[in-house]
């Protein structure tokens, strides 16, 4: 997911959580008699208002529909991701089309990274955020020589990725993480 969607999710879910927490606390307090005898679900004034104003339930239905549409919009935003599934490498349609599946590229990058000494895991993804960008996360073993792994990634892996898609200026973010697995699995 993109950063905008992540930020919107955190904001909306935080506000919704605080609203539900406050409402639940008030409901529990009212139900336990903290404000006197528990009131009926609809007070007498609301029941009279409902009888006098026939549009009341239409307004309630409209508000419910608006909430449902906003929830659907939010759900659809969760399905959108900035991850690329295919790369179109075609420069000129008259010469033919060249399409590379991004999964094949990222799988090859992950395998090449995991073959390095001191690496116990790797993941790669190709995203489209104001242009293509490759992100590689490498999990290091306890014994890994960080400088050696970094040099190998920059000299070989990044060069191979750029060569594979014929983009010498492809931005690449490499993240080196300390290993969470046992160091013995990364010995090679």
Secondary structure, DSSP 8 states (H G I E B T S, - for coil): --HHHHHHHHHHHHHHHHHHHHHHHHHHHHHTTTTSS---SS-HHHHHHHHH-TTHHHHHHHHHHHHHHHHHHHHHHHH---B-SEEE--S-GGG---EEEHHHHHHHHHHHHHTSTTEEEEEEEEEESSSEEEEEEEEE-TT--HHHHHHHIIIIIHHHHHHHTT-TT-EEEEEEEE-SS-GGGG--
